Amino acid sequence: MSHTTKNKKRTLARVRRIKGQVEAIERALEGESECEDILQLVASCRGALNGLMAELIEGHCAFMCSVPRTNPSHPSWKPPTS
């Protein structure tokens, strides 16, 4: 089981909000909005993406560090080499 499936609903909701932010940037560009407004939208979207990245990295680190690599059921387990 991947660590991303644990909070799948919440993570997908977050991604959908980011999608909405990107669509807002697209609408602003198509509508020839002011540069400051577009920059604010891009900065907001960037912050949301950085937050998502941090959450995913935190989950990945917690998952990879909490399961010993000696456990054959762990996804990164490899048989010992002689």
PAFI-720019 format. One record per residue (C-alpha): residue in one letter; chain; x, y, z. Coordinates in steps of 0.05 Angstrom, whole numbers. Example, Ala and Ser with C-alpha at 12.3 -4.5 7.8 and 13.67 -1.06 7.14 Angstrom:
BEGIN
+----+----+--------+--------+--------+
! aa ! ch !     xx !     yy !     zz !
+----+----+--------+--------+--------+
!  A !  A !    246 !    -90 !    156 !
!  S !  A !    273 !    -21 !    143 !
+----+----+--------+--------+--------+
***
This chain:
BEGIN
+----+----+--------+--------+--------+
! aa ! ch !     xx !     yy !     zz !
+----+----+--------+--------+--------+
!  M !  A !      0 !      0 !      0 !
!  S !  A !     27 !     68 !    -19 !
!  H !  A !     30 !    122 !     34 !
!  T !  A !    -10 !    168 !    -13 !
!  T !  A !    -72 !    125 !     -7 !
!  K !  A !    -77 !    138 !     68 !
!  N !  A !   -105 !    209 !     58 !
!  K !  A !   -126 !    201 !    -14 !
!  K !  A !   -192 !    239 !     -7 !
!  R !  A !   -159 !    299 !     26 !
!  T !  A !   -100 !    299 !    -22 !
!  L !  A !   -146 !    296 !    -83 !
!  A !  A !   -187 !    354 !    -55 !
!  R !  A !   -123 !    394 !    -48 !
!  V !  A !   -103 !    378 !   -119 !
!  R !  A !   -171 !    399 !   -145 !
!  R !  A !   -165 !    466 !   -109 !
!  I !  A !    -97 !    476 !   -142 !
!  K !  A !   -129 !    458 !   -209 !
!  G !  A !   -180 !    513 !   -196 !
!  Q !  A !   -123 !    562 !   -182 !
!  V !  A !    -89 !    544 !   -247 !
!  E !  A !   -154 !    553 !   -284 !
!  A !  A !   -161 !    622 !   -252 !
!  I !  A !    -92 !    640 !   -279 !
!  E !  A !   -114 !    617 !   -348 !
!  R !  A !   -177 !    659 !   -345 !
!  A !  A !   -138 !    720 !   -321 !
!  L !  A !    -90 !    713 !   -379 !
!  E !  A !   -146 !    704 !   -429 !
!  G !  A !   -183 !    763 !   -400 !
!  E !  A !   -121 !    807 !   -403 !
!  S !  A !   -122 !    821 !   -328 !
!  E !  A !    -72 !    867 !   -296 !
!  C !  A !     -2 !    840 !   -287 !
!  E !  A !     -4 !    848 !   -211 !
!  D !  A !    -68 !    806 !   -208 !
!  I !  A !    -37 !    751 !   -249 !
!  L !  A !     26 !    751 !   -208 !
!  Q !  A !    -16 !    745 !   -144 !
!  L !  A !    -53 !    685 !   -173 !
!  V !  A !     12 !    652 !   -194 !
!  A !  A !     43 !    664 !   -125 !
!  S !  A !    -18 !    634 !    -91 !
!  C !  A !    -15 !    573 !   -136 !
!  R !  A !     59 !    565 !   -124 !
!  G !  A !     47 !    567 !    -49 !
!  A !  A !     -7 !    514 !    -55 !
!  L !  A !     39 !    470 !    -96 !
!  N !  A !     96 !    478 !    -46 !
!  G !  A !     48 !    458 !     10 !
!  L !  A !     26 !    396 !    -29 !
!  M !  A !     99 !    378 !    -43 !
!  A !  A !    117 !    385 !     31 !
!  E !  A !     59 !    341 !     52 !
!  L !  A !     77 !    287 !      1 !
!  I !  A !    151 !    288 !     20 !
!  E !  A !    133 !    285 !     94 !
!  G !  A !     88 !    225 !     82 !
!  H !  A !    141 !    191 !     39 !
!  C !  A !    195 !    201 !     92 !
!  A !  A !    150 !    176 !    148 !
!  F !  A !    131 !    115 !    107 !
!  M !  A !    201 !     97 !     85 !
!  C !  A !    232 !    107 !    153 !
!  S !  A !    179 !     72 !    193 !
!  V !  A !    184 !      5 !    158 !
!  P !  A !    250 !    -32 !    163 !
!  R !  A !    282 !    -47 !     97 !
!  T !  A !    291 !   -118 !    121 !
!  N !  A !    216 !   -129 !    114 !
!  P !  A !    201 !   -167 !     49 !
!  S !  A !    132 !   -135 !     44 !
!  H !  A !    162 !    -65 !     41 !
!  P !  A !    161 !    -37 !    -31 !
!  S !  A !    235 !    -21 !    -31 !
!  W !  A !    258 !    -87 !     -1 !
!  K !  A !    312 !   -123 !    -40 !
!  P !  A !    342 !   -190 !    -21 !
!  P !  A !    410 !   -184 !     12 !
!  T !  A !    470 !   -192 !    -34 !
!  S !  A !    529 !   -234 !    -14 !
+----+----+--------+--------+--------+
***
